[in-house]
Amino acid sequence: MLLDLLFWSRVLLLRGDRHTASAMIMNKQKISIEDIYLHIFQKSQYEIGRLWQTN
C-alpha cells in the first residue's frame, strides 16, 4: 500500500498535479520524511532529469 501511494504521488507530481499529490501524502499517517524524499522527490527529480536529457 505504501509503495502504491509513493508511486502515484510521484506520477501526480510529474504530471504537475501537486495539490492531489500533497493531499495523498498528508492523508497518510505513517509515512516518514525520509520516505517522502527518497521515494517521491528523489525519483521525480531523476525522471525530470532523464526527460530533460532526452529532450
N, C-alpha and C positions, 0 to 999 in steps of 0.2 A: 504493500500500500504506500509506504513512504517513497519507494523508488518511482512509483507511478506519479505521485504528487510532484516529486522533483523533476521528472521528465516533462510533465505537462506544464509546469511552471516555466521551465526553460523554453519550451515551444512557444508559449504565450509571449514571453519576453522577446524572442526572436521575431515574432510577428508584430511586435510593437504594442501589445496589449498588456501594459504594465499594471494597470488597475486590477484586472482579473487575476493576474499572476500574484500580485501583492495580497489580494483578498484570500486566495487559496492558501498562501503561506501563513498569513495571520490567523486563519481559522484552525490551523493545525497546532495543537498544544505541545506536542513532544518533538519538536524539530530544533536542533541546535543551530547556533550561529555558524559553527564550523560546517555543518551540512549545507546550509544555505550558500555559503561562499564556495565550497568545493564542488557541489553538485549542481548548482544553478548558475551563479555568477561566473565561475571559472570556465565551465563548459560552454556557457553562452559566449564568453569572450573568445574562446578558441574557435567556435563556429563563425563568429563575426570576422575574425582574422582570416580564416580559411576562405570565406566568401569574398573578402576584400582582395585577397591574393589572387583568386581565380577571376576576379573582375565580374 
